[in-house]
């Protein structure tokens, strides 16, 4: 299982990358896409939507199940990646290269409370 050390993670299997412009890029982890199987549908939050930390704001569906994608921190959605809407299988091929949405948070300190790669790997039984 691939767990890049430069990202932050949630217990609900989202990855978070802090960008130079102060936004956060969010996607689902390798573990999540493997557990779901072949993705067939992605629904993203609307640009401009305000979300609370832990709020379900996107949906992924696979041949096996549907699952919510949660906001790792509170903020406002500033972009969505329509490439994963048009071709959900891209997430299965390269989960960390194919993000879902970008978020602008009012409190970057909230990022420090998220899991690092080592803690996330341990939480899914990998060490």
Secondary structure, DSSP 8 states (H G I E B T S, - for coil): ----TTSEE-TTSEEEEE-TTSEEEEEE-HHHHHHH-SEEEEE---TT-EE-TT-EEEEEEESS-EEEEE-SSSEEEEEE-HHHHH-THHHHH-TTTS--EEEE-S-GGGGGGSB-HHHHHHHTT--
